Amino acid sequence: MLKEFKDFAMRGNVVDMAVGIIIGAAFGAIVTSFVGDILMPIIGLFVGGVDFSNQFLLLKEGATPGPYPSLAAAKEAGAVTIGFGVLFNTVVNFLIVAFALFMLIKAVNIKKQEAAAPAPSAETVLLTEIRDLLARR
């Protein structure tokens, strides 16, 4: 049974999947940083200096009455909030990752189609040569 598990774990697809998951997690962290630290501040600047990560709707004040300067301060006070700015950041993260995966899958499919094109048969090559010779006359 141990040998079967070892054979399964060392099969190419499983190892490739593990590498893909690790790279995907690292890519997700890069995208999260890009969105939170670069993209959203630029978008916030263009819409009037808004920090999207601190945009929230206050449903109920906490033990300390508001107004709260940030979402973290509202949560610390025990307020009930809807963090729509954080949701917006997460949606932008998702769209970037989804687009990157779309482009990757599209490139893989193009390569598969190129590799799947069958080589012409010997008869086809011979007939093509004959056609070309006749066309020159």
C-alpha positions as CSV (number, residue, x, y, z in Angstrom):
1,M,0.0,0.0,0.0
2,L,2.9,2.4,0.8
3,K,4.4,1.7,-2.6
4,E,1.0,2.5,-4.3
5,F,0.8,5.8,-2.5
6,K,4.4,6.6,-3.4
7,D,3.6,5.8,-7.1
8,F,0.5,8.0,-6.9
9,A,2.3,10.9,-5.2
10,M,5.2,10.9,-7.6
11,R,3.1,10.6,-10.7
12,G,3.7,13.6,-13.0
13,N,0.2,15.1,-12.7
14,V,0.2,15.2,-8.9
15,V,3.7,16.8,-8.8
16,D,2.7,19.3,-11.5
17,M,-0.5,20.1,-9.6
18,A,1.4,20.7,-6.4
19,V,3.8,23.1,-8.2
20,G,0.8,24.9,-9.7
21,I,-0.9,25.3,-6.4
22,I,2.3,26.8,-4.8
23,I,2.9,29.1,-7.8
24,G,-0.8,30.1,-7.7
25,A,-0.6,31.0,-4.1
26,A,2.4,33.1,-4.6
27,F,0.8,34.8,-7.7
28,G,-2.3,35.5,-5.6
29,A,-0.2,37.2,-2.9
30,I,1.5,39.3,-5.7
31,V,-1.9,40.3,-7.1
32,T,-3.3,41.1,-3.7
33,S,-0.3,43.4,-3.0
34,F,-0.6,45.0,-6.5
35,V,-4.3,45.7,-6.0
36,G,-4.1,46.9,-2.4
37,D,-0.8,48.8,-2.6
38,I,-0.7,50.2,-6.2
39,L,-3.9,49.9,-8.2
40,M,-6.5,50.9,-5.6
41,P,-4.6,54.0,-4.3
42,I,-4.3,55.2,-7.9
43,I,-8.0,54.6,-8.5
44,G,-8.8,56.2,-5.2
45,L,-6.7,59.3,-6.1
46,F,-8.7,59.7,-9.4
47,V,-12.1,59.5,-7.6
48,G,-11.2,62.1,-5.0
49,G,-8.7,60.6,-2.6
50,V,-10.9,57.7,-1.5
51,D,-9.2,54.8,0.4
52,F,-11.4,51.9,-0.7
53,S,-10.1,49.5,2.0
54,N,-11.7,51.8,4.6
55,Q,-15.1,52.3,2.8
56,F,-17.8,50.8,4.9
57,L,-21.5,51.1,5.8
58,L,-22.2,51.5,9.5
59,L,-25.2,49.4,10.5
60,K,-24.9,49.7,14.3
61,E,-22.5,51.6,16.5
62,G,-20.3,49.7,18.8
63,A,-19.5,50.3,22.5
64,T,-17.6,53.5,21.5
65,P,-19.8,55.8,19.6
66,G,-18.8,56.9,16.0
67,P,-17.9,58.4,13.7
68,Y,-15.1,55.9,13.0
69,P,-12.1,57.0,11.0
70,S,-11.5,53.5,9.5
71,L,-13.1,50.1,9.2
72,A,-10.5,48.7,11.7
73,A,-11.5,51.3,14.2
74,A,-15.2,50.5,13.8
75,K,-14.6,46.8,14.2
76,E,-12.4,47.5,17.3
77,A,-15.3,49.4,18.8
78,G,-17.6,46.5,18.2
79,A,-19.6,48.2,15.5
80,V,-21.6,46.2,12.9
81,T,-20.4,47.2,9.5
82,I,-20.6,46.2,5.8
83,G,-17.1,46.6,4.3
84,F,-17.9,47.2,0.7
85,G,-14.5,48.7,0.0
86,V,-12.8,45.5,1.0
87,L,-15.3,43.6,-1.2
88,F,-14.4,45.9,-4.1
89,N,-10.7,45.2,-3.6
90,T,-11.4,41.5,-3.6
91,V,-13.4,41.7,-6.8
92,V,-10.6,43.5,-8.5
93,N,-8.2,40.8,-7.2
94,F,-10.4,38.2,-8.7
95,L,-10.7,39.9,-12.0
96,I,-7.0,40.2,-12.4
97,V,-6.4,36.6,-11.5
98,A,-9.2,35.4,-13.7
99,F,-7.8,37.4,-16.6
100,A,-4.3,36.0,-16.1
101,L,-5.7,32.4,-16.0
102,F,-7.7,33.1,-19.1
103,M,-4.6,34.3,-21.0
104,L,-2.6,31.3,-19.7
105,I,-5.3,28.8,-20.7
106,K,-5.7,30.5,-24.1
107,A,-1.9,30.2,-24.7
108,V,-1.9,26.5,-23.7
109,N,-4.8,25.8,-26.0
110,I,-3.0,27.5,-28.9
111,K,0.1,25.4,-28.3
112,K,-2.0,22.2,-28.1
113,Q,-3.7,23.0,-31.4
114,E,-0.3,23.7,-33.0
115,A,1.1,20.4,-31.6
116,A,-2.0,18.5,-32.6
117,A,-1.8,19.4,-36.3
118,P,-0.9,16.2,-38.0
119,A,2.1,16.0,-40.3
120,P,1.1,15.5,-43.9
121,S,1.2,12.0,-45.2
122,A,3.9,10.8,-47.7
123,E,1.2,10.7,-50.4
124,T,0.1,14.3,-49.7
125,V,3.7,15.5,-49.8
126,L,4.3,13.7,-53.1
127,L,1.0,15.1,-54.6
128,T,2.0,18.6,-53.5
129,E,5.4,18.3,-55.2
130,I,3.7,17.1,-58.4
131,R,1.2,19.9,-58.3
132,D,4.0,22.5,-57.8
133,L,6.0,21.0,-60.7
134,L,3.0,21.1,-63.0
135,A,2.3,24.7,-61.9
136,R,5.8,25.8,-62.9
137,R,5.3,24.5,-66.5
